[in-house]
Amino acid sequence: AHAHATSREAAGYGPTKAANLMQAKQWAIEYARHGIRCVSVSPGAIDTPLVRASLEQQGGEAQLANRHPLGRLGKPDEIAQAVLWLTSSAASFVTATDLAVDGGLIGFASFADPYPLPERFR
């Protein structure tokens, strides 16, 4: 999601993600005539060991989940299913784009806390 919106203290991370997204689009254009498709995937916060290790500095799981309109962290399997679809014939006309699998995070265009944290999480 940092390819689309950034946050404080991510001066190198956000621009690098944006460059990766543009590189995928460039490859898609360059190789399309050879039948090669290229699509990038922008996940939100996914429940992985790396994210779990950084929860404290992100205000805890409830706080991080609250930044997503769906109100939770994503699951690795949800990203895998999206990538599986992209590699299938069902997505054969999909190229030069980005698939956000982010629980709506990019829709906020910010990594700020969009909602007041529900009372039960305070």
Secondary structure as UniProt FT lines:
FT   TURN            2..4
FT   TURN            8..9
FT   TURN            11..12
FT   HELIX           13..31
FT   HELIX           32..34
FT   STRAND          39..43
FT   HELIX           49..53
FT   TURN            54..55
FT   HELIX           56..58
FT   HELIX           61..66
FT   TURN            69..70
FT   HELIX           76..86
FT   HELIX           89..91
FT   TURN            92..93
FT   STRAND          97..101
FT   TURN            103..104
FT   HELIX           105..108
FT   HELIX           119..121
//
